[in-house]
Amino acid sequence: MSAPQITDIAQAEQGTSLWRDAWLRLRRNRLAVCGLAVLAFFILVALLTPWIAPYGYAQQQLAVGATPPSAAHWLGTDIFGRDLLTQIMYGGRVSLAVGFIATAVALLIGVTWGAVAGYAGGKVDAVMMRLVDILYALPFMIFIVLLMVVFGRNMLLLFLAIGAVEWLTMARIMRSQVQSLRQQEFVEAAISLGLSPATIIRRHLVPNALGPIIVYTTLTIPSVMLLEAFLSFLGLGVQPPQTSWGLLISYGAESMEEYPWLLIFPGLALTLTLFSLNFLGDGLRDALDVRGAKD
Amino acid sequence: MWRFIGFRVLQSIPVLLVVITVTFFLVRIAPGGPFSSEKAVIPEVKAALEAQYRLNLPMFEQYTAYLGDLAQGDLGPSFKYPGRSVNELIAAGFPVTAELGLYALLVAISIGAVAGVIASLRPNTAQDYIPMSVAMIGICVPSLLMGPILILVFGIYLEWLPVSGWGDMPGDKILPAITLGSTYAAYIARLSRAGMLEVMSQDYIRTARAKGLPEWRVVVGHALRGGLIPVVAFLGPAFAGLLSGSFVVETIFQIPGLGRFYVQAAFNRDYTMILGATVFLATLIVVFNLLSDILAAWMNPRLRSQYGER
């Protein structure tokens, strides 16, 4: 998107906050708005699933078997006669939860790490960022597989393991933000007022770096969700009786020749979500004018 | 240049040590030893087995002994397949994975770079939007979905290509290579577009145009070298991604490669195999990161001078 244009003088005189300005710019990006709408819809459905799912999660109708989409089962049923729409809704809860929670873990570690390194500077910074460099070079995908094998496949570990992998870029972004911010007068003022470094980071540095943080967070969620799908597809992620989109896709792939809908609909759900998040992330990057948020 | 290479090589050594150490101890603290299986084993047999795998030694001695073996290139015996060494298993699987990865990389680079450069030549026109939209699809449709869909369409409905196997039937390498390469083709398209757009606005491109070079020579002779630097820098991470991506693709297409061995070893709790394969893959990834950094530095002198200052 081009640079902000002040087309309406009256509006400019009224004074718009940075966030309002960004929102106006985001609204003009049709793809980003679509992404936001789809995402909001999916999240709402995920939250309400226990009340609005058309069938019970464990409800089987062996007599029905696998049927293509129909009026009774909008997205068809699997070989046990389970309603696919219901499965996808419950799977979405897990996939989205992994996406958001693991990203939150990554966000927390990355922002803290980067802010401390950037604020402290000098030797502390050098050591902390060298550690990030070393971790960057590790083959993490393999490590997550290893972790899931060694410690069993539990969900909490999945969140932590994925989160622990995805914080590195966030730390780099945060550090470069803090480095440029701490040269500015308002930070000097805060220091001379005798505020503690923790307060300065929390109250002054993080809020001013929110733009890049938000953009990168939006772009981290899809890669986390992909990781979950990847692990579940291999049988190393989410385990039955829980389900997730990755797991549904892997079941669907097994019987796609006879029952293609079992592959197509879960795949569509995952792909739509990934599209939405990517478009929203790109849109936010333009709206908040963040450069190089993803290196 | 040599200074840069030396610096990066030195930097890789601690990375490798960390990988080996962490993997080793993770595998050792894993619950359930390899021989605590269903069948009750006679104590003497168990002791003999443990001695063979050096499990009777203290942890730290096991570690130093393993490092010693590694230095000689010996990854030890497999728990699951008695009599076969991890080296043999890797030697059986890796050539297949390497071939798959190579084809996928070729797919990714050829399609990705061409699409990205074409898009960058006329930004914000159909020539830009169409390849970039396709790239977005490539990014958002993961290989675990792309593979089955390609099989369904080209293997089952159209019956053009075999649906599984590796080297058994003509054309059975096409779908796996496309499946594995498509995501990276998409990233490379975006990177090369961005890189080319940045380079095309530089002064030296204007100079090249001003001296009357035809446009294709400006692009091929002058812009590409600078514009594709981001792509070269991406090759290291892409290689790591291709290796782990091969886990899924080899599972989908039933290809007897290292990725499939790894996943099977994970299910079998074949700890020496997991350990050996992790060390092997990690070393490979570190080496490729190193090569891609060196290549990028060779293409962009500014990166080198950064290291010269340190």
Interface residues (C-beta under 8 A of the other chain):
Chain A: D133 I134 A137 L138 P139 M141 I142 F143 V145 L146 L147 M148 V149 V150 F151 G152 P222 L226 A229 F230 F233 L234 G235 L236 G246 I249 S250 G252 A253 M256 E257 P260 L263 G267 L270 T271 L274 F275 N278
Chain B: Q11 S12 P14 V15 V18 V19 V22 T23 L26 V27 I29 A30 P31 M136 I139 C140 V141 P142 L144 L145 G147 P148 I149 I151 L152 I156 A240 G241 L243 S244 F247 V248 T251 I252 Y262 V263 A266 F267 R269 I274 T278 L281 A282 I285 V286 N289
